[in-house]
Amino acid sequence: MGLLQTLGSGQGYLKAGFLGFPKSGKTWTAMLLACGTREFFKLDGPVAMFDTEGGSEYVAPEVRVRTGKELLGVRSRSLDDLVATARECEASGVSVLIADSMTHVWRETCDSYLKQINERNSRTGRSPQLRLEFQDWNPIKAKWNTWTDLYLNSKLHIVICGRAGYDWDFEENESTGKKELVKTGVKMKTEGEFGFEPSLLIEMERVQARDGTGAGARLTKEWSHKATILGDRFDAIDGASCEDPTFEFFRPHVERLTPGAHAPVNTETTSDYGIGDDGANQYNRERKACVILCEKIQAAIVLRWPGQSTNEKKAKVAALKEAFGTTSWTEVETRLKSDELKAGLARIEAMTVVATTTATEAA
């Protein structure tokens, strides 16, 4: 067996994500999930945190109580620091890494690229660039993918947090028939695809309590934090919700993880475009070779039968049929590959040699 292998050995590492608007309880609930996961798997290493907004100071005492160890971490918003932190956590035996917030890291990645573009513009006498442009997104996303691949493939439990933002789209108003911009949902404010990478994705909301039900109910001063499961790849708690959740709410997902199992996706093998030193890829080189060969074939036919008499026209069609198995020049030009064209050209040139030799001998 070549590429195919047995699948289904299980996923051994938690890859969870929390999204929510400010003060929705993301950091605290992420800490509870991290500490609960550590206890569930009876891990010895500490919990670590990549902290972009100072939240570590508020959860560190609780981590100390729940794990008996100090909360380790890095305060930064740099993507390079985040990647380095995750790799150090994996190598040093950290139990769970919390990364809060992905929104700040994504913004830093974009801002740093624009800053460096303008530093180059300043050195070369160009005008400053006010915002990122279309051609800038490809290198930015390529750099971000370093973190995405590490997040998904690392042998490390990772819980990420990110701020929520509304997802907008145009929908037709049935009354007016006009397109209107409407909210269609929420998403994590980070690189467009990364917000959907977690295997367990949770939306957090801050909910104000009411003193009753119905139209007469009034809001109170009491608040709760509601978790709603937007995605669970095990389908254990998908769609479930809970106010002020503890680890027990997330436990059905964690229970389905297989300790020690590792199912990474191969990101080392990439597609080969066959781009050579001339800058052309394999497809373009093939098409160029075909164009050149078709021109040579036409020249060889004209050299052998330069006239437009009925007999010469018939001879040209017969030569095409003998060389390529078709009487259609369009088929020769558009469907045949370069190696087929090269072989057919050789047959036509052989016809020319025979014809010339025969004509010389007759003279």
Summary of the structure (lengths in Angstrom):
residues: 363
radius of gyration: 32.7
end to end distance: 65.7
largest distance: 116.1
contacts: 995
relative contact order: 0.12
helix: 45%
strand: 20%
